Amino acid sequence: MFCGECGAQNPDSNQFCRNCGKPLTQRQPATQPAAQPAPLPLVPSPAAQSAPVPPAPVQPPVIAAAPAPAAAPKRPRNWLGIVSFILGILSWGILTIIFAIGAILLGIAGTFLFRKATGRIGISGIIGIVLGIAAIAVTIALG
């Protein structure tokens, strides 16, 4: 067998040329052309006219698989606001003034920094501020 690219002679069992490495194509042995079928009659027979022709099968449309979604970016957390919220809750039970002041200060800082970083308002910091102020007000009123 000869390579179609470089013309090198190769054994018939090789799939690739040993000279250039290109795939070798097997030549099909020459066969005699098949006999032509008899032409169909122009006028269909009466039996063919009465038989219904089945409809061609309908192939369902091929739907390409959607690419895998990219991992969603992590949402930033307002950690100072979360600590402020926790201190605001704790200020209602123990060390009222200390925890309330901590909740107010951390809530202000957390809300300001979160807004600066993300452009959104951190609700946990605002809730911490409100809880701290309310705890101080109730302590002073009951005082």
N, C-alpha and C positions, 0 to 999 in steps of 0.2 A: 504494500500500500504506500502511496506517495502522499506527502504532506501538501495540502492545498496552499499553505503560506510560503514555505521555503523550498519545497520540491524534494526534500530528503526522503529516502526510502526507509520505511519502517515495517516491522513485522505486522501481519494482519491482526494479531492479538492486542497490539498497543491501542490505548485510547487517546494518548497524547503523543505528539511528535518528540522524538528523543533529541532532535536538533534545536528546535525553537520552543517547544513546550506547548504549542497551540493544540486544541482538541482536534482529533482526526475524525473525519466524517466517513462512515461506511458507505460505499457505493452500493446501490441496490442493483442486483443483477437485472440485466435487460429482460423484460418479459414481453410476451406478445400482447398487443392490445386486446382487451376483452371485446367479445362480439357485441355489437350495438343491439339493444333490444328493439323489438319490432315497434314501429310507430303506432301510437294510440289512434283509434278511429276518431274522426272528427265529430261524428254524431254518437252520443252515448246510447247504449242499449237501453231498452225499457226497464230492465231489472236495475240498472244503475240509477235511472231517474227516480224510481220509487223508494230506493233505500236512502234514509236520511244520513246526512254527512255529520259525523260527530264534530263538535267544536274543538278547536285546538286548545290544549291545556294552557291555562293562564299562569304564568310564572309570577310569584309574589315579588314585589320590588325588593331589591337588596338594600338593606339599611346598613350603612357603615357604623361601626362601633364608635361611640363617642370617646374622645380621649379622656384619660383619667384626670379628674380635677386636680389642680395643684393644691398643695396643702394650704389651708386658710391661714393667713397671717395671725399671729397671736395678738389678742387685744391687750393693750396696755392696762395695767392695774394701778389704781390710785391707792398705794399702800399707806401713805400718810392719812388719807381719808378713812381708810378701813380701821386703822389704829385709833383715829379720832372717834369713830363710831363706837368702837369697843369701850374706849375710855368714857364716852358719854353715857353708855349703858351702866358701866360700873360706878359712875359718879352718883347714881341714885341709891346705892347701897352702902358703899364704904368710902372713906376719905373723900367726902363730897367735894370740898373746895379744891383739893389738889387734882383729883381726876377731872373735875369740870374745867379747870383752867387748862389742863393738858389737852382735853378734848377740843376746847375752843382754839388754842394756839395751833395744834396739829391740823385741825380742820381748815383753818385759814391758810396755812402753808400748803397743805395738800391740795386744796381747791385751786389756789393760785398756780402751783407748779404743774398740776394736771392740765389746767386750762392752757398754760403756756406750751406744754409739750404736745397736746393733742387737739386743742381748739374746742374741746368739749367741756362741759361742766361735770365735775365729780360729785355726784349726789351723796355719796357716803360721807364726804367731808362736811357738806352742808348739814346733813342730819346730825353729825357729831357736834357741830357748833350749836345747833338748836337744842340738843339734849344737854349740853354743858351749861348753856345759859338758863334753861328751864330748871336744871338741878340747883344752880346757885340761887335763882329767884325763889324757889320753894323753900330752900334752906333758910334764906333770910326772912321770908314771910313767917315761917313756923318758929324761927329763931329763938 
